[in-house]
Amino acid sequence: MPYTLFTGLILSQQQSTNRKYIMSNLPTKLNKSQQRDIAKILVNGASLGSDYMARGLSALYRSAMKTSQQNEIMAIALAYGVASNNEFIVGNRCAYI
């Protein structure tokens, strides 16, 4: 049992390091909350799959207040290949906002 607990602590430290690395390399048009959420999605998406990443990124895309933020999130989705996933639901952009 202690071995499992110790291994869990090591994994959480590695995930924390990965999140910091990802957050430092994200575009600057995203606010800090979006950067943290994207870092979590990308770190956990490696083990949970593309459906998880598609759902998370599409939720962030729909909740973004600025078009520039939506563009950055869409660029990340395209870079990771989840923009064509069935779970990536973004709807139509409104050009009048």
C-alpha positions as CSV (number, residue, x, y, z in Angstrom):
1,M,0.0,0.0,0.0
2,P,2.7,2.6,0.8
3,Y,4.3,1.8,-2.7
4,T,1.1,2.9,-4.4
5,L,0.8,6.0,-2.3
6,F,4.5,6.9,-3.0
7,T,4.0,6.3,-6.7
8,G,0.9,8.5,-6.7
9,L,2.9,11.3,-5.1
10,I,5.6,11.0,-7.8
11,L,3.0,11.2,-10.5
12,S,1.4,14.2,-9.1
13,Q,4.8,16.0,-8.9
14,Q,5.5,15.1,-12.5
15,Q,2.0,16.4,-13.6
16,S,2.6,19.6,-11.7
17,T,5.9,20.1,-13.5
18,N,4.2,19.4,-16.8
19,R,1.5,21.9,-16.1
20,K,4.0,24.6,-15.3
21,Y,5.9,23.9,-18.5
22,I,2.7,24.0,-20.6
23,M,1.5,27.2,-19.0
24,S,4.8,28.9,-19.7
25,N,4.4,28.0,-23.4
26,L,0.8,28.9,-23.9
27,P,-0.2,32.0,-26.0
28,T,-0.5,35.3,-24.0
29,K,-4.0,36.2,-25.2
30,L,-5.5,33.7,-22.8
31,N,-6.2,34.7,-19.2
32,K,-4.6,32.8,-16.3
33,S,-7.7,30.8,-15.6
34,Q,-7.9,29.6,-19.2
35,Q,-4.1,28.8,-19.2
36,R,-4.5,26.7,-16.1
37,D,-7.5,24.8,-17.5
38,I,-5.8,24.2,-20.8
39,A,-2.7,22.9,-19.0
40,K,-4.8,20.5,-17.0
41,I,-6.6,19.3,-20.1
42,L,-3.4,18.7,-22.0
43,V,-1.6,16.9,-19.1
44,N,-4.6,14.7,-18.3
45,G,-5.5,14.3,-22.0
46,A,-2.4,12.2,-22.6
47,S,-3.9,9.4,-20.4
48,L,-7.6,10.0,-20.9
49,G,-7.7,10.3,-24.6
50,S,-8.7,12.7,-27.4
51,D,-12.4,12.7,-26.4
52,Y,-11.5,14.2,-23.0
53,M,-9.4,16.8,-24.7
54,A,-12.1,17.6,-27.3
55,R,-14.7,18.1,-24.6
56,G,-12.5,20.3,-22.4
57,L,-11.2,22.5,-25.2
58,S,-14.7,22.9,-26.7
59,A,-16.1,24.0,-23.4
60,L,-13.3,26.5,-23.0
61,Y,-13.9,27.7,-26.6
62,R,-17.6,28.2,-26.0
63,S,-17.0,30.1,-22.7
64,A,-14.3,32.4,-24.1
65,M,-15.4,36.0,-24.1
66,K,-13.1,37.3,-26.8
67,T,-12.6,36.1,-30.4
68,S,-8.9,36.2,-29.9
69,Q,-9.2,33.8,-27.0
70,Q,-11.4,31.5,-29.2
71,N,-8.8,31.7,-31.9
72,E,-6.0,30.6,-29.5
73,I,-8.1,27.7,-28.2
74,M,-9.0,26.6,-31.7
75,A,-5.3,26.7,-32.6
76,I,-4.5,24.5,-29.7
77,A,-7.3,22.1,-30.7
78,L,-5.9,22.0,-34.2
79,A,-2.4,21.4,-33.0
80,Y,-3.5,18.4,-30.9
81,G,-5.8,17.1,-33.7
82,V,-9.0,17.2,-31.7
83,A,-10.8,19.8,-33.7
84,S,-12.3,17.1,-36.0
85,N,-13.4,14.9,-33.1
86,N,-17.1,14.4,-32.7
87,E,-16.9,15.6,-29.1
88,F,-15.5,19.0,-30.2
89,I,-18.7,21.0,-30.4
90,V,-18.3,24.7,-30.9
91,G,-21.4,25.9,-32.6
92,N,-21.4,29.0,-34.8
93,R,-19.7,32.2,-34.1
94,C,-21.7,35.3,-33.9
95,A,-20.2,38.1,-36.0
96,Y,-22.2,40.8,-34.4
97,I,-20.8,40.6,-30.8
